[in-house]
């Protein structure tokens, strides 16, 4: 697995907006037969290989036929990655914060204004 000079390693999480979480969980768990992804003993989504597909109700916009996933890139050290991105004058849209007591998570904007998330820990 290649690691970039900024410490980015792989896509870790894709989050999709859902309107009906129960229906979406049935679709991904039963219809598609995906295994649940667990974190601290709690279900957080479904596994696609080693990528977690999270289903998000409410906070992440409205489902659409247009592509709308949230992509999170795993990195070695989120604070170091944030510093390296800033040094290259990349816009940090969401400064690194601790999430769920385990992960450090932040986001930046690509050249087109797309938000990409990055995280370390876990």
C-alpha positions, 0 to 999 in steps of 0.5 A: 500500500503506497503512502503519499508524501503527506502521509495519506494511505488509503480510502477508509470511510465512505459516508452516504446520505440516507432518508430512512436509516432502517430501510437503508440498513436492510438494503445494505445488510440484507439485500446486498449482504454486506457484513456490519462494520463495528467500532467499540462494539457498536455498528457504524456501517457496513464493510466493503473489503477494508473500507467502511460504508457509513449511512448518515441520516440528516447531517450529511445532505439529501440522497441524490442520483448524483454522486454524493459520498463523503470520502475519508482518507486514512493518514499516518498523523492527521495533525502532521497532514494538516500542517503539510497541507497548510504549508502547500496553501491547501484550504483546510475546511475543517480543522483536525478534531478528536472524534469518538475519543479515538480518531483525529479527523479533519477536511480540506478542499481540493482544487475544485472545491470538493471536500475530502476528509482525512483521519488518523488513529483507531 
